[in-house]
Every structure is written in C-alpha cells, then in structure tokens.
Amino acid sequence: MIGLAQQVLLAALSAGVLTGVVLVARGGRENSLIGLGVATICAVTMLVVLDRYAGVAFSRDIALYLVFPGVFGVIYFCMVMREVKD
C-alpha cells in the first residue's frame, strides 16, 4: 500500500517529468539535453519508488536501462558546450 508521503513524492516526480518534457519541446540543444536529464532522473526515481512500495515487476531493470541515455546525454552535452566555448 502506498501512503500519503509516497503519493506526494510520486506527484512531485510527475511534475518533474512534465518539466523535462516541456524543456525538450522548447528545442535547442541545451534545453533538450537538460530536459532529457531531468525527465530521466525523475522517471528512474519514480520507478524505484514504485518497485519498493508497490512491488511492480521489472521496474528496477527498466530504471537501469533509462539511466544509460541520461549518462550519454550528459557526455554529449559537455562536448557541445566545450565546442561552444572555443
């Protein structure tokens, strides 16, 4: 059973995912990569919470697979920003 605190946490994480989607929709390299990072972190945290409190099958595995695009996005973002500075 998910309590009130977990429901509030899931609602806040849902707002974070929506914020990330809005940033991706705005366009631009920087906004898109930052939005992807925000949405990924919130979605992964939401899946881990669901696994712990609701026992959703395979949510930890899905969360692990969602982390990889975020890592590669940060690496690519650093490469883009380095080129912009030069």
Stockholm file with secondary structure:
# STOCKHOLM 1.0

chainA/1-86         MIGLAQQVLLAALSAGVLTGVVLVARGGRENSLIGLGVATICAVTMLVVLDRYAGVAFSRDIALYLVFPGVFGVIYFCMVMREVKD
#=GR chainA/1-86 SS CCCHHHHHHHHHHHHHHHHHHHHHHHCSHHHHHHHHHHHHHHHHHHHHHHHHHHCCTTHHHHHHHHHHHHHHHHHHHHHHHHHHHC
#=GC SS_cons        CCCHHHHHHHHHHHHHHHHHHHHHHHCSHHHHHHHHHHHHHHHHHHHHHHHHHHCCTTHHHHHHHHHHHHHHHHHHHHHHHHHHHC
//
